[in-house]
Amino acid sequence: MRVLIVAATGAEVSNLKSEEVESQKLKVESDGLQPATRNMQLNFLITGVGMVATAYALGRQLAQNHYDLVINLGIAGSFDRSIELGEVVEVITDTFAELGAEDGDTFLPLNEMGFGDVTFAPDRHPFLNIKQVSGITVNKVHGNEASIEKVASRLNPQVESMEGAAVFYACRQAGVRCVQIRAVSNYVEKRNRESWKIGLAVKNLNTFAAALLREL
Ligand SMILES: O=C(O)c1cccc(C(=O)CC[C@H]2O[C@@H](n3cnc4c(=O)[nH]cnc43)[C@H](O)[C@@H]2O)c1
């Protein structure tokens, strides 16, 4: 099984690098005299932050390589206060929140303009036995009470990231199975970087992903 882990920054998957080495060791063994104990080859793609960087890097990677599964890992902001900081969730549907047009006070999403989808979901979900959430993908992290209220009432998202929907989109276009796993580092609120728990979120995300990779 060929698995691609996609993350915006190396820091978000820093504790998983040993898994890549491990998967390659095992592959060499399975190609040689040792019986295969694990038939998985793992690659990492660090795209850079944001939907444009992600769509380009992942589109190129999927055009040049075959993968059975793409796993998008990252931290995220949560609108939903019932999700604890550090909690790991599976994003099962993700919407490009800003793609469309303003019509006075109304927002017209791209699909209502007749130009294609803005919401993407992987074919097979839930994939994991953890909390399933709906997400939005943004170019601009929400940090203003009025805009948070507006997007919450329009789309009712539970989490937001800057890449998720781009990963779903690229995988759909390439016909590759995918799953998005995020750990909540902060609540979506007026910007207050001191309250972000990035270290905890990254630690929980990496622990969860390492266990998942051992099961694949
Ligand atoms: O400062 C650090 O140590 C650090 C370590 C790992 C990652 C970061 C990032 O800032 C990653 C940016 C990444 O995070 C996602 N994210 C997190 N919270 C939100 C949010 O409230 N709204 C939107 N995106 C969020 C996003 O996907 C970025 O790619 C820093």
The ligand as an SDF file (V2000), in Angstrom:
LIG
                    3D

 30 33  0  0  0  0  0  0  0  0999 V2000
    4.2850   28.2730   15.5850 O   0  0  0  0  0  0  0  0  0  0  0  0
    4.4780   27.0400   15.5530 C   0  0  0  0  0  0  0  0  0  0  0  0
    5.2380   26.4210   16.3290 O   0  0  0  0  0  0  0  0  0  0  0  0
    3.7150   26.2480   14.5720 C   0  0  0  0  0  0  0  0  0  0  0  0
    3.9260   24.8720   14.5190 C   0  0  0  0  0  0  0  0  0  0  0  0
    3.1770   24.1250   13.6330 C   0  0  0  0  0  0  0  0  0  0  0  0
    2.2450   24.7720   12.7940 C   0  0  0  0  0  0  0  0  0  0  0  0
    2.0650   26.1370   12.8980 C   0  0  0  0  0  0  0  0  0  0  0  0
    1.0680   26.8340   12.0730 C   0  0  0  0  0  0  0  0  0  0  0  0
    0.7640   27.9950   12.2540 O   0  0  0  0  0  0  0  0  0  0  0  0
    0.4350   26.0100   11.0370 C   0  0  0  0  0  0  0  0  0  0  0  0
   -0.5060   26.7960   10.1630 C   0  0  0  0  0  0  0  0  0  0  0  0
   -1.6420   25.8750    9.7940 C   0  0  0  0  0  0  0  0  0  0  0  0
   -2.5270   25.7600   10.8470 O   0  0  0  0  0  0  0  0  0  0  0  0
   -3.8310   25.6000   10.3860 C   0  0  0  0  0  0  0  0  0  0  0  0
   -4.6540   26.3950   11.3000 N   0  0  0  0  0  0  0  0  0  0  0  0
   -4.5110   26.3650   12.6370 C   0  0  0  0  0  0  0  0  0  0  0  0
   -5.4460   27.1260   13.2300 N   0  0  0  0  0  0  0  0  0  0  0  0
   -6.1830   27.6500   12.2400 C   0  0  0  0  0  0  0  0  0  0  0  0
   -7.3250   28.5340   12.2550 C   0  0  0  0  0  0  0  0  0  0  0  0
   -7.8550   28.9750   13.2870 O   0  0  0  0  0  0  0  0  0  0  0  0
   -7.8220   28.8760   11.0400 N   0  0  0  0  0  0  0  0  0  0  0  0
   -7.2990   28.4040    9.8840 C   0  0  0  0  0  0  0  0  0  0  0  0
   -6.2310   27.5810    9.8530 N   0  0  0  0  0  0  0  0  0  0  0  0
   -5.6890   27.1960   11.0140 C   0  0  0  0  0  0  0  0  0  0  0  0
   -3.8160   26.0450    8.9280 C   0  0  0  0  0  0  0  0  0  0  0  0
   -4.2410   24.9600    8.1510 O   0  0  0  0  0  0  0  0  0  0  0  0
   -2.3650   26.4090    8.6190 C   0  0  0  0  0  0  0  0  0  0  0  0
   -1.8420   25.7340    7.5370 O   0  0  0  0  0  0  0  0  0  0  0  0
    2.7970   26.9010   13.7630 C   0  0  0  0  0  0  0  0  0  0  0  0
  1  2  2  0
  2  3  1  0
  2  4  1  0
  4  5  1  0
  4 30  2  0
  5  6  2  0
  6  7  1  0
  7  8  2  0
  8  9  1  0
  8 30  1  0
  9 10  2  0
  9 11  1  0
 11 12  1  0
 12 13  1  0
 13 14  1  0
 13 28  1  0
 14 15  1  0
 15 16  1  0
 15 26  1  0
 16 17  1  0
 16 25  1  0
 17 18  2  0
 18 19  1  0
 19 20  1  0
 19 25  2  0
 20 21  2  0
 20 22  1  0
 22 23  1  0
 23 24  2  0
 24 25  1  0
 26 27  1  0
 26 28  1  0
 28 29  1  0
M  END
$$$$
